[in-house]
Amino acid sequence: MSNEVDNKSNGTSESSLPASNPLANAIRSALAKPAISFASQSSDQGLIVAGGRILASMTGNPAYPVPMPSLAVLSAARDGFIAAVNANDRGRLAIAARDKARAPYEAALRYLSMYVAQHCNGDLVTLLSSGYPAQRQPGAIALIAPSTPGHLRVRQGPFSGQLVGRCERTEGAVLYQWRFATVAAPTAYTVTDTSSRARVTLEGLVPGTQYMVQVRACGNRGSSDWSDAVLAYAV
């Protein structure tokens, strides 16, 4: 947890947020995944170059210790495709042979991207170290700041000095951030790190003290306003 001054939503786009902004970096990582659609959209030469870059980037890369399919399989599929593309014959049979060689090469790139997606753990830097380009996750990612989360509930945790907060998931939200303060010092907020879960466990609270808890949603175009505060006693 870290202390910070209250920041209201300003409608700032993700692209305009500075690279050093922790919230912007967290959102970028949460949105990133390997671009698996580039294969069908690439020219033959573009696909050959992309495969070479991926092979070079993943060879000996500690983030991807056991690629599936193996890099040997991808390399063999790429070599077969290169041979078909370099054939001088432009007749129907040659074109059919090129398309036939491209299919397993695209498939190898596609399945390998699934392995990368699983092992990059949502970290954009790790993803890009594979040689794959990144694309946005499909789905309901709002083009404006997400709305303020509703139905905030706070209860006592299983251990002393804990409160557990929950809220409804908000359309367009990528991450959630929570803050709390004592009723006696309502402006001295402690703000939590962002999380993809609409749930938080606040720890290290003073038993017998009443706290006010709020949550906001963070998306690719900024953050919502803070929710109305819910009061709860730590025990």
C-alpha positions in Angstrom: 0.0 0.0 0.0 1.1 3.6 -0.6 0.0 7.0 0.4 -0.9 9.5 -2.2 -3.0 12.7 -2.8 -6.5 12.2 -4.2 -6.5 12.1 -8.0 -9.8 12.7 -9.8 -10.6 11.3 -13.2 -9.5 13.7 -15.9 -10.5 11.8 -19.0 -6.8 11.4 -20.0 -6.1 8.8 -22.7 -3.7 6.1 -22.0 -1.4 7.2 -24.8 -1.0 10.7 -23.1 -0.1 9.3 -19.7 3.7 9.4 -19.0 5.6 6.2 -19.2 6.6 6.6 -15.5 3.0 6.7 -14.3 2.5 3.5 -12.3 -1.2 3.4 -13.0 -0.6 3.8 -16.8 1.9 1.1 -16.8 -0.4 -1.3 -14.9 -3.2 -0.6 -17.4 -0.9 -1.1 -20.4 0.2 -4.5 -19.0 -3.3 -5.6 -18.2 -4.4 -4.8 -21.8 -1.5 -6.4 -23.6 -1.5 -9.7 -25.3 0.3 -11.2 -28.3 -1.1 -10.2 -31.7 -2.1 -13.4 -33.3 -4.0 -11.8 -36.1 -1.0 -10.3 -37.7 -0.2 -13.6 -39.5 -3.2 -13.6 -41.8 -2.7 -9.9 -42.5 1.0 -10.0 -43.3 2.6 -10.4 -46.7 4.7 -13.4 -47.4 7.9 -11.5 -46.8 6.5 -9.8 -43.8 5.5 -13.1 -42.2 9.0 -14.5 -42.9 10.6 -11.5 -41.3 8.3 -11.7 -38.3 9.0 -15.4 -37.8 12.7 -14.7 -37.9 12.4 -12.0 -35.3 10.4 -14.3 -33.0 12.8 -17.1 -33.4 15.8 -14.9 -32.5 13.9 -13.2 -29.6 12.8 -16.5 -28.0 16.0 -18.4 -28.4 17.5 -18.5 -24.9 14.8 -16.2 -23.5 14.5 -17.2 -19.8 10.9 -16.0 -19.8 10.0 -18.8 -22.2 12.0 -21.8 -21.2 10.0 -24.6 -23.0 8.2 -23.1 -26.0 5.2 -25.0 -27.4 5.4 -25.7 -30.2 9.2 -25.9 -30.1 11.3 -23.4 -31.9 12.7 -26.2 -34.0 9.1 -26.9 -35.3 8.6 -23.2 -36.0 11.9 -22.9 -37.8 11.2 -26.0 -40.0 7.8 -24.6 -40.9 9.4 -21.2 -41.7 12.1 -22.9 -43.9 9.4 -24.8 -45.8 7.5 -21.6 -46.4 10.6 -19.7 -47.5 11.4 -22.4 -50.0 7.8 -22.3 -51.4 7.9 -18.5 -51.6 11.3 -18.5 -53.4 10.2 -20.9 -56.1 10.4 -19.1 -59.4 7.3 -20.8 -60.8 4.3 -18.6 -60.6 1.8 -21.1 -61.9 -1.2 -22.5 -60.1 0.6 -25.4 -58.7 3.3 -23.2 -57.3 0.8 -20.8 -55.7 -1.1 -23.8 -54.2 2.2 -25.1 -52.8 3.0 -21.8 -51.3 -0.4 -21.5 -49.6 0.0 -25.1 -48.4 3.3 -24.3 -46.8 2.0 -21.1 -45.3 -0.8 -22.8 -43.4 1.4 -24.8 -41.0 3.7 -21.9 -40.5 0.8 -19.6 -39.5 -0.5 -22.3 -37.2 2.9 -22.7 -35.5 3.0 -18.9 -35.0 -0.5 -18.9 -33.6 0.0 -21.7 -31.2 3.3 -20.3 -30.0 1.5 -16.9 -29.3 -0.8 -18.8 -26.9 2.2 -20.1 -25.0 3.6 -16.5 -24.9 0.3 -15.2 -23.6 0.3 -17.7 -20.8 3.9 -17.1 -19.7 4.2 -13.3 -20.1 1.8 -13.0 -17.1 0.3 -9.8 -18.6 3.6 -8.0 -18.5 4.1 -5.9 -21.6 7.9 -5.9 -21.5 8.0 -9.7 -21.2 5.5 -10.0 -24.0 7.5 -7.8 -26.3 10.8 -9.7 -25.5 9.2 -12.7 -27.3 9.4 -10.8 -30.6 5.6 -10.8 -31.0 3.8 -7.5 -31.5 1.1 -6.6 -29.0 -2.5 -6.0 -29.5 -5.4 -4.9 -27.3 -7.6 -7.5 -25.7 -11.0 -7.8 -27.4 -14.1 -7.1 -25.5 -15.8 -4.3 -23.7 -12.9 -1.8 -23.2 -14.6 1.5 -23.0 -13.4 4.5 -25.1 -14.2 6.8 -22.2 -13.3 6.6 -18.5 -15.3 3.8 -16.8 -18.2 4.6 -14.6 -17.9 4.6 -10.8 -18.2 1.1 -9.2 -21.5 0.5 -7.4 -22.8 -1.7 -4.6 -19.7 -1.3 -2.4 -19.7 -3.6 0.6 -17.2 -3.7 3.5 -17.1 -6.3 6.2 -14.7 -7.4 8.9 -12.0 -9.7 7.8 -11.1 -13.1 9.3 -8.3 -11.7 11.3 -7.9 -8.7 13.6 -7.1 -5.5 11.9 -8.7 -6.5 8.6 -11.5 -5.2 6.4 -12.7 -6.9 3.2 -14.2 -4.7 0.5 -16.2 -5.8 -2.6 -17.9 -3.9 -5.4 -19.6 -4.7 -8.6 -17.5 -5.0 -11.7 -17.8 -2.0 -14.0 -17.9 -2.0 -17.8 -14.8 -0.7 -19.3 -12.7 -1.2 -16.1 -9.3 -2.9 -16.4 -8.2 -2.4 -12.9 -9.6 -1.4 -9.5 -8.1 0.8 -6.8 -9.1 1.3 -3.2 -8.5 3.9 -0.6 -9.3 4.2 3.1 -9.0 6.6 6.0 -10.1 6.8 9.5 -13.3 8.8 10.3 -11.2 10.8 12.7 -8.8 11.9 9.9 -11.0 11.6 6.7 -8.6 13.3 4.3 -5.5 11.2 5.3 -6.1 8.5 2.7 -4.1 5.4 2.1 -4.4 4.2 -1.5 -3.9 0.6 -2.4 -2.0 -0.8 -5.5 -4.3 -1.5 -8.5 -5.7 -5.0 -9.0 -7.8 -6.7 -11.6 -10.1 -8.0 -8.9 -13.1 -6.1 -7.7 -12.2 -7.1 -4.1 -9.6 -6.1 -1.6 -8.4 -7.1 1.9 -7.2 -4.1 3.9 -4.7 -5.1 6.6 -2.8 -3.5 9.4 -5.8 -1.5 10.6 -6.3 -0.4 14.2 -8.9 -2.5 16.1 -11.8 -0.5 17.4 -11.3 2.3 14.8 -13.9 3.3 12.3 -12.8 3.5 8.7 -14.2 4.9 5.5 -13.5 2.9 2.4 -13.9 3.9 -1.3 -13.1 2.3 -4.7 -12.6 3.6 -8.2 -12.3 1.8 -11.6 -9.4 2.4 -14.0 -9.6 1.9 -17.7 -7.6 2.7 -20.8 -9.0 6.3 -20.9 -8.6 7.2 -17.3 -10.2 6.5 -14.0 -13.7 6.9 -12.6 -14.6 9.1 -9.6 -14.2 7.6 -6.2 -17.3 5.8 -5.0 -19.4 6.9 -2.0 -17.6 6.0 1.2 -18.7 3.0 3.3 -18.0 3.0 7.0 -16.9 0.0 8.9 -15.1 -0.8 12.2 -11.9 -2.8 12.3 -11.9 -5.4 15.1 
